[in-house]
Amino acid sequence: MGNSGSAVKVCTDHQGGINWLSLSPDGQRLLTGSEDGTARLWSTADSQCRGHLQGHESYITFCHLENEAAFTCSADHTIRKWDVVTGQCLAIYRGHTSIVNRILVAKDYLFSGSYDRTARCWSVDKEKQIQEFRGHRNCVLTLAHYSSRDVLEEEEEEEEEEKVSRDLLVTGSTDCTVKVWWVSSGRCYQTLLGHTGAVLCLILDAPNRELFSGSTDYTIRTWNIVTGEQLKVFKEHQGSVICLELVNRHLYSGSADRTVKCWFVDTGERIQTYKAHKHSVSTLKYHAGILFTGSGDACARAFNSRSGVLQKIFRGHKFIINCIQIHNELLYTASHDGTLRIWDIRGICKRNKRRLKKERSVQGRSSQKGSLSRLFNNKVGCVVQQENGE
């Protein structure tokens, strides 16, 4: 295991590093945002560039792709909306006074976070700012969104004003705090205190009322998003926690300590550590029992998520891999070297499916034996009871 793989295609159209890579919900397109100030649309059917989005006056920090529209944010303080068919700029959202480093699209809302210490909410269609969230003492780095309908009972909702619009925005900042805001009023609903370093990543589990935050203080913290209570602190990393992924109550965390760790959320137990990286783990993605990672060492890797065994190394990039996506058993990696690389992962996916099928078969036989044993013991117990006249 751990053998190298060669990319099936290398896309070199960008003239600067790629900072982010987004996949459309229908899986038909990819969007890359680059240091060259442009974004590009790619077809997942043939890996060809189908659109060159030009107009930003500085580098693109982040991008988000819907089925019919693309969104980019930039160091030029603006956010742009684009038509994915024509490549035409449909809207420019102005108002931030510094670098816009993160955007999030939810329903008819567009949310943004900036180095100007604010987050903002925009109407996607009307090119208009709806709300400003002001209260952080430093830049807003990461965003999450949910509706109180997902987490609150009717009797728990207090103010009529908030009942009109039950959407909430979560922001993580370099001021070491996480804040939860009512979208309708811009009022801060909760300030989550506990981190002693910048909050770099957030992941939300609304059905379980939980929020996970990763920080430069080397910890991951779990919060109850209704009460604001800190539930658990995951402390084993020896470097900043850069990225998080939540799958089936298992939390995966990538760190500057060159490892990924897997935690069982319900107990806080660390159940696996994935090693082999020679630099920070910058991005990760779980797919079909395999954990894919991108690193500052310019390599992507595939690990068996259960055993932690390294299954494949994808070599070819020259600089840090900033983002990865997976579609139709193809792995897409975007790097600061300016290239988008596409890798065939059918082989390891097929092997992993066979392994999982075999494990389930063994577990099934073991379970069947256990059931037969219990049945036999129950029958013996009944016979003994009858013989004793019980």
N, C-alpha and C positions, 0 to 999 in steps of 0.2 A: 504494500500500500504506500501512499504518499508519492505516487508517480506523477511526473509533470504532464500537463496537458498543453496543447497548442490551440490557439484561437482559430475558429473557423472563418472569422472575418475581423479585420481591423479597420475602423472608420476614422480617418485622419482629417476630416473636413475643418474642424475647429482650429483656430490659430492661437489658442490659449488653453489653459487648464480647464477641465470640466469640473464644476463645483457641485452639480446635482444632476440626478437622473430620475425621471418620473415616468411611470407606466399608466396608460389610460385604463379606466375601469373595465372596458371591453377588451383590453389586451391588444388592440390593433395598432397602437402607436406608442412610441417613446419620445420623451422630450429631454434634451440636454441643455443646461445653462452654463455659460462659459465665461472665463476671464477676458475673452476677446470682445465682450459686450453683446454677443448675439446668443440666440437660442436656435436649436435645430430640431425639427420633427423627423422621426424615422419610422418607417413601416416595419412592423415585426414580421410581416409576411415574406419580405425579400431583403430586409436590412438596408434598404436604400434611403437616402436623405430625401424627404418629401417637402421640406419647408425650411427656409432660412429667415428667421425672425430678427429683423434689424430695426434699431431705433433708440435703444438705451445709450446713454452718454458715458456710462462707466460699466464696470464688470457686473455680471449677473451673479448674485449670491445664492439664489434658490429658485426652483421652478415647480410648478404643479400642473398636471395635465388632467383635464376632464375629457369626456368623449367628443365634445363639440368645441371646446375652448381651451386655450393654454394660458397660463399665468406665469409671469416672471417678476422678480423683484431685484433691485439693483443698488449699488453704491451711489447711484445718481439721485437717491432719495425717493424714487418713484416705483410704482407697480404698473405693469401693463397687462392687458388682456388681448389675446390674439385669436383670430379665426384659424382653425387647424386645417381647413381646406385651402384657403387662399393665402394664408400667411399674413393677412392684413391686420394691423393694429386696430382693435375695436374700441379700446378705452385706455386712458392714462389716469391713474389715481395719484393725486398730488396732495401733500399735507405734511408728511414726515420731514423733519429737518436734519436727518442724518441717514446713514446707511440703513436700508431695510434688509434685514438678514433672514427673515422667515415669513412665509405666508401659509394660510390654511383656508380651504374653501369648504363651507358647510351650508347646505341648503341654499338660500339666496344671499348668504353672507360671505364676504371675503375678509379675513382677519390678517393683520400684519403686526410684526414686532420689529423694533428698531433700536439702534444705538442712541436715539434721542430720548430713551428711557420710557417711551410710551408704546402701548399697543393700540391699534385702531380697528374699527369695524366699518366696512364699506358695503354699499349696495352693489351687488355684482352687475346688475343691469343698468343702474342709473348713474354710475361713475361718480357717486356721491358718498362722502363720509357720513356715517350714521352715528358713530360713537367714538369717543377717545377714552382710553383707560390710563389714567395718570396716577402714579403713586410709588412706582419703583424708583429706587435711588441710583440705579445704574441700568445698563442696556438690557433689553428683553431678548433672550436668546431662543426660546422655544415656546410652542403653543399647543394647546389641546382644547377640544370643544365637546360639550355634552348638553343634553336637555335635562332639566330637573324632573321631567316626566320619567326619565330613565332610573332615577335614584330616590326621589322623594314621594312620600305619601301625601295625599291632599291636605291632611291636617298638619303636616309639617311645614307647609308653605305659609309664610306669615303675612307678606305684604301684597296688597291688591295690585300695586304697581308692577311687581315682578310676575304676577299671575298672567298678565297680558302677554308677556313674552318670557318663556321659561328657559331660554338658552343661557348657558354660562360659558365663559372663556377662562381657561387656565393659562397662566403665564409663568415662565421660569426665568430668573434674572441672575446677572453677575453680582447682584446685591445679596445673594445667598438665600433669597426667599422665593416661595411659590405663592402666587396670589390667584384667587378665584373671584371672578367678576360677573355681576348680572349684566348681560348684554343690553337689555332695554334701558337701563339707567346709567350704566357706567360705574355703579357703586361696587366697592370691594366687599364681597360676601365673606371671604376668609383670607387670612394671611397665615401661611403654613411656615412656622419657624422651627429650625433644628439644624439645617445645613450650616456649615462653617466655610463653605467655598461656593463658587459659582455653580448654578444649576444648568447643566448642559443638555439634559434630555428628560423628556416626560413621556409616560405611557399610561393610558387611562383604561380601566376596566369598570365601566359604568354599571353593568348589571350587578357587580359585587361591591359597588360603592368604593372602589379603591383607585388610588393614584400612586404611581411609582415615579420617583425622581432620582436621577443620577447626577453626581456632583464632582467637582475638583477636590472635595474633601475626602475622596476615595470611597464614599459610601453610597448605597442606594437606600432610600427611605420609602416606606409605604404609609399612605395616609387614608383616613376615612374622609371622603370628599363631602360628606354631609356635616359631620361634627368638627372636622379639621384635626381630629386626634391623630397623632403619630402612632402607627401600629407596630412597625418593626424597623430595625436598622440592620442592613446587611453590610458587614464590615471587613470581609476578607481581602478585598482588592488592595493592592499596594500602589495604585496610581489612579488618576482621574477616571471616572466612569463616563465614557463617551457616547455609548449607544445602548439601547434596550430593545428587547423583543419579547412579547408575552404570547405563549402558546400552551393551551390546555393546562393552565395553572402552573406552568413552568416559566420562570423568568430567566432570560439569557442577557448577560451584561458584558459588553466589550470595553476594555480598559487600556489606558496608557501603560499598564504594567505588562503588556504583551500577551494577556490571556483573555479568554472568555470564560465566564462561570455560569453554571446553570443552578438555579435555586428552586426549591419546591415552595411555592408562595404560601401555602397554608401553614407550614411549620417554620419557614425561614431557613430550613436546612440547605446547605450547599451540597449538591449531589454529583456535580461533575465540574472539572476544570479542563479546558481545551488549550493545550500549549502548542508550540512550534512556531509562533510568530516571532519575528526578529525586530519588530517595532510595534507601536501602538495599534490596537484594533480600532479601525475608524468606522466600520459599518458591518452589519451582520443581517442575515436573513435565514429563516427556517423554512425548509421545503421538504415534504415527504420523508420525514425522519432524518434529514441531513441538515447540518448547520453549515451555512456558507458564510465566510468572513472575508473582509477586505482589510488590508493593513498598510501602514506606513512603509513597510518593506517592499511595496509594489507588487505583492503577490495576493491572489485570492486563494482560499483553501476550502476544502470540503471535509467535514468531520461526521462520523457516525454520532448522531446526537445522544444516543443512549450510552455507548461505550467510551466515547471520547477519542476513538481511534481516527487518526488522520487518513483520509481516503484518497485525496488528490490535491496537488498543488498546481495552480494556474499561473504560469510565469510568462512575462512578455512586457508588462508595463514598466515604465522607467521611474515613475514617482508614485506617491501615495494614491491608493484607490479610495475615492471619496464616497462612492455610492454603488450599490449593486441592485439589480432587479432580476426576477426569474419569470419566464413565460414559455409555455410549450416545451419544457425541458431544455431550454436554452438559458444560459447564464450571461447577463449583460453586466460589464464592469466599466465604470467611468473613472478616469484618473486625472490627476493634475498634470500629467504629461500631454493632455489634450486629445487623447484617443478614447474611443468607445470600442471595447473588444467584446466579441460574442463567442461563447464557448458551448460546445455540445456536451450536455451532462446526462444524456440518455443512458449511457453505460452505467454510471454510478447509481442513477435512479433505479434502473432495472435490477442491479445487484442488491440494492437496499430493499426493494420490494420483495425479492426472493427471500432475503434474510428475515424480513418481518413476517412473511408468510410462514417460513419454517419455524420461527419463534412462537407464532400463534398456534401452529400445529402441535408443537411440543407442549406448550402451556395447556392446550385443549386436552391432549392425551393425559397429562398430569392431573388436570382438573377432573377428567372422566374417571381416572383411577381413584382419585380422592372420593368422588361421589359414590363409586361402587363400594369402596372400602367403608364409607359411612353407612351405606345401605346394608352391607353385610353385618356390620357391628350392631346396627339397629335391630336387624332380624335376630341376631344372637341374643341381644338384650331382651327381646320379647320372649324368646324361648326360655331363657333363664327365669324371667319373671313368672311365666306359666308353670314351670317346674317347681318353683318355690311357692306356688299358689298365690302370687301377688295380684 
